[in-house]
Amino acid sequence: MLRTTMDDKNRKLKLVIAYNGAMYRGWQRQADGIDTVQLRVETAAKYVLRHPLHVHGCSRTDSGVHAEGQVAHIRTSSSIPVVGMRKAMNSRLPKDIVIRSVCDVPMSFNSSLSAVGKTYRYRIHMGPGRPVHLAGQVYCHWKSLDTDAMSVAACKLVGEHDFRGFASSADKRQITVRKIFSCHVAPIEHENEIHVTISGNGFLYNMVRNIVGTLIDVGRGRWAPTQIDKIIETRDRDIAGPTTPPDGLTLMCVNYPPEALQF
């Protein structure tokens, strides 16, 4: 049997993937024996396409983080139609991972480098009752929060700023300027939840979880909304809120310009 080489893989596919990350050590493949989403998807894709491959993901979601619209790309020599390919891959995946769509894209497409924006949602459950049926999917806060104050603070994040003060110390990137397109705090009263939805052209390590932790501190009255201004101005992580748990964080979608997807 002839071995498939990279030069033989003259077809590129875009995959949109959803998963519940509670049982996985994040997206990125790690050492042998560590279960990750990327490992599961690669294993299924290799079985269906019958050749070695690498699944290139757009976002390296952390352990416990979920996705509704993670995007990845693969190169293949297979001519299997995309509908049959998606069904076959899904039949090889566990119940908490699903490939939502597969489509052909130009060879120039890159799931990470071609992206122009991402949207995340963070779910906060308020009140003393713990929703056990949502374990691992929401962050539980035992008291009510002032969503009006949180909304005022969230608006201050919109625009192009240096977000070093909201980055984890593990993030060593030199350029920490990012543009936030929108940041909304929406109470979901019939579910006793607050949804924080944030869109931007890119995010630093733990940036969303640090922003949510700061908004929660505003919501419980520890700080005024103007604390956001101080964090952006000083770039001081020590005056921002704590990093919230991965529970409740979901990568909702990744955006691409139309020309990146056109042949």
N, C-alpha and C positions, 0 to 999 in steps of 0.2 A: 504493500500500500504506500502511495506517495505521501510524504509528510507535507501538510499545508504550511506555507511560509507566509510572512507578513505581506510579501508582494502579491501573493495569491488572493489576499482578502481585499477585493476591490469593491466591496459593498459596505456602506456604513448605515447603521440603524440607530434611531433615537427611541429610547424606552422611557415611559413615564411609569413610575413605581410608587405604590402606596404600601405602608407597613406600620404595624404596631411595634415600636422599638423596645417594649418593656423587657423582652426576653433576650435581647441582643446587646453585645458590647459595641454598639454603634454601627455606623455604616462600613467603615474602612476595614478591609482584610488585615488581620494581624497574624500573630504566631500560630503555628499548628495547634489545633485543639480549642481555639477561641472562636466562638460562634458569632458571626457578624452578618449583616444583611448582604453586603457585597459578596461574601463567600457563598451564601445561599443562592443568590442570583447567578453568579458565575457557574456554580455547579449545575444548575438547571439549564443554563444556556449551552454549556459544553455538551451536555447529554443530548440536547435537541439538535444542535448544529454540527456535532461530531468533529470538532477540531478544537485545539487550544485557543483560548481567547482571554481578554482582559476587559472587564466591565468598568468603564471610566465614569464615576459619579460626579455630579455637579457640586454636591455639598457633603462634607464629612460630618454628618449628624452624630452627636455624642451618644454614649450609652444611655438608653431609656428614652431618647427623643424619637418622635414619630414623624411620618410623612404622608401627605396626601398626593404630593406632586413632585417627588424626587425625580430628577432627570439624569439619565446615563446614556452613554453611547458605546457601541461595540463595532468592530470590524469583522466581517465574515466573508467566506467564500460560498456560503449557502445560497441557493436560489428559492428556498421555501417561501411561499407567500406569507405576508406579515400576519394575516388573520390566523392561519394555521399555526404559525410560529408562536404567537402569543398564547394560544390555547395549550399548545404542547408544553411551553415553559411553565405556565401556571399549574399544569397537572403535576409538575415536579417540585413545586414550591409548597412550603408549609402554609397553614391557614391564615397566618398573620402577615403574610407577604403576598402581594398580587401585582402583576404587571398590567397596568390599566390600558396602555396602548403601545403599539410598535409601528414605526413608520420609517421609510427610507429617507435619508437626508444626504446632502452633498458631502463629498469626502472632506471638504473644508470645515464641516461642522464640528464643534467641540463643546461638549455639554457644560464645561466650566468656563472656558475662555470666550465662548460666543454669548454667554448670558449677559443680559443688561439689567436684570433686577430679580429680586426674590421677595417672597411674602411669607412671614411667619405668623402664627397665632399661638397665644398662650392662654390656657383656660385656668381660671381661678374659681374654686368653689368656696362660697362663704357660708358660715354658720357652724354650729356645734355638731350637727349630724354629719357623719362621714359616709359619703356615697361609695359603699364597698363595690358596687357594680362598675364603678369608674376607676377602680384602683389602678394606678400607673398612668392614667390618662388625664387627670386633673391635679392641680396643686390645691390642697385644702388650707384655707385660712379661717381660723375659728371665729373671727369677729367680722362685723360689717366694715366696709371700706367706703370712703367718700369718693364716689366715682366722678363727681363734678370737679373736685380738686385734681384728681388723677388726669382727667381730660385736659385741664388747663396745662398741667405739666407736660403731657404728651405732645401738645401742640408746639411746645418749645423745642422739641427734638427735630421738627421738620426743617429741612434745608441741608446745606452742605456745611459740615462742622468737623472739627477734630474730635473724634470720639475716644481718644486714649483713656479718658477717665472712666469709660464704661467697658474697657477691655480687660481680660484676664492678664495677670502678670506673666502667664505662659505664652502670651502672644508677643512675639519678637519682631513683628513687622515694623519697618521704619516709617512707612506711610500709613497714617491712621485716620486720614480724612475720608469720610464717606458721606453720601447724600441720602437722606431719608425722604422718601416721597410722601409718605403719610404714616400717621400713628393714631389709631383710634382706640378708645376705651369704651366698650359697650356692655352695659348691664343686661344680662339675660334673666329677667326676674323670675319667670316660671321654672327656671332650673337652678336658681340661687347661684348663678355664675356671673363672672365678669370675663369678657374676652378682650384681650389686648392684641390688636392686629397691626403689624408694622411691616411696611414695604420700603425697600431701599436698593441702591445699586450694588451693595455689598455689605458684609458684616464682619466685625472682628471676632476673635475667639471669645465665646460666652457673652458677646455684646447684648444680644436680645435678653438673655436671662438676667444680666446685670441691670438693664433698663427696667425690666419688670420688677425686680427687687426694689429699685429706687421708686418706681411708681407706687408700689405697695406701701413703702414708708411714707410717701406723701398722703396716700389714702387713709392711713391710720393716724395721721396727724403729727408724725415725728418731724416732718419738714414741710415748709411751704413749697408751692410749685416753683418758686424762684431758685430752689436748690439746683434745678436742672441747669440754669444759667451759670451758676457757680462751678458746677462740675465741668461744663464745656469750656469755660474760661480758664480754669486752673489746670484742667487735664488730670486732676487728682483722684485716683481710684478710691482713696481712703475716705472721701466725703460722699461717695455714692453708696447705694444700698447693697445688700447682700446678693449673692448669686442664687437665684431661685433654683429649686430642683428641676431635673429634666422632665419630670411628670408635668404634663400639660402643654409642653412645647411641640408644635407640629410645623414642619415645612409644608406650606400649603401649595405653592407653585413657584416655578422658575420661568422668567420671561426672556424671549429672544426676539430680535428684530426679524421682520419677515424675510429679509434677504439672506439671513443665515440658514433658512430652511428651504430656500428655492433652488432648484437645479438650473 
